[in-house]
Amino acid sequence: VAEYLEKIQKETPLKKIVSSLYLPAGVTKKGVLIVPLSVDYLFWTQEVAGIFDDFKERVAKEESFSAVQIRVRGQVSALARKSLEGMGATVSERAF
């Protein structure tokens, strides 16, 4: 994830690195929150939902953003995609 954030920094300058207990992410200078997930397959569970709710709440207190991009190394279940998009995020599979 750190290497991917470094790659993003070279392509689209980051304003800030943000994180919660489980997720590091970057906010671009244009206000896009980019959350790279280094997982093979993202399933939607109650625990995963809680992690994303916590993350969104923590980051919103620390930095403003206008859009959220979830970039997954592997694949995303249909329910995970629907849930994340329902939270206002765009989801990309096999992103890095």
GIRA-V943774 format. One record per backbone hydrogen bond with DSSP energy under -1.0 kcal/mol. NH is the residue of the N-H (numbers start at 0). CO is the residue of the C=O. E is the energy in kcal/mol with one decimal. If there is no record, write none. Layout:
nh:NH co:CO e:E
nh:NH co:CO e:E
This chain:
nh:4 co:0 e:-2.6
nh:5 co:1 e:-2.0
nh:6 co:2 e:-2.0
nh:7 co:3 e:-2.5
nh:8 co:4 e:-2.3
nh:9 co:5 e:-1.4
nh:10 co:6 e:-1.4
nh:11 co:7 e:-3.9
nh:14 co:26 e:-3.4
nh:15 co:26 e:-1.6
nh:17 co:24 e:-2.4
nh:19 co:22 e:-1.8
nh:24 co:17 e:-2.8
nh:25 co:33 e:-2.2
nh:26 co:15 e:-2.9
nh:27 co:31 e:-2.6
nh:28 co:12 e:-2.2
nh:30 co:27 e:-2.0
nh:32 co:66 e:-3.2
nh:33 co:25 e:-3.4
nh:34 co:68 e:-3.2
nh:36 co:70 e:-3.1
nh:38 co:36 e:-1.7
nh:41 co:74 e:-2.6
nh:48 co:44 e:-2.5
nh:49 co:45 e:-2.1
nh:50 co:46 e:-2.2
nh:51 co:47 e:-2.3
nh:52 co:48 e:-2.4
nh:53 co:49 e:-2.6
nh:54 co:50 e:-2.6
nh:55 co:51 e:-2.7
nh:56 co:52 e:-2.2
nh:57 co:53 e:-2.7
nh:58 co:54 e:-2.8
nh:59 co:55 e:-2.2
nh:60 co:56 e:-1.1
nh:62 co:58 e:-3.1
nh:65 co:30 e:-3.3
nh:66 co:30 e:-1.3
nh:68 co:32 e:-3.2
nh:69 co:89 e:-3.3
nh:70 co:34 e:-2.4
nh:71 co:91 e:-3.2
nh:72 co:36 e:-2.7
nh:73 co:38 e:-1.5
nh:74 co:39 e:-2.6
nh:76 co:41 e:-2.8
nh:80 co:76 e:-2.6
nh:81 co:77 e:-2.5
nh:82 co:78 e:-2.5
nh:83 co:79 e:-2.8
nh:84 co:80 e:-2.8
nh:85 co:81 e:-1.9
nh:87 co:84 e:-1.4
nh:88 co:83 e:-2.1
nh:89 co:67 e:-2.5
nh:91 co:69 e:-2.8
nh:93 co:73 e:-2.5
nh:94 co:71 e:-2.6
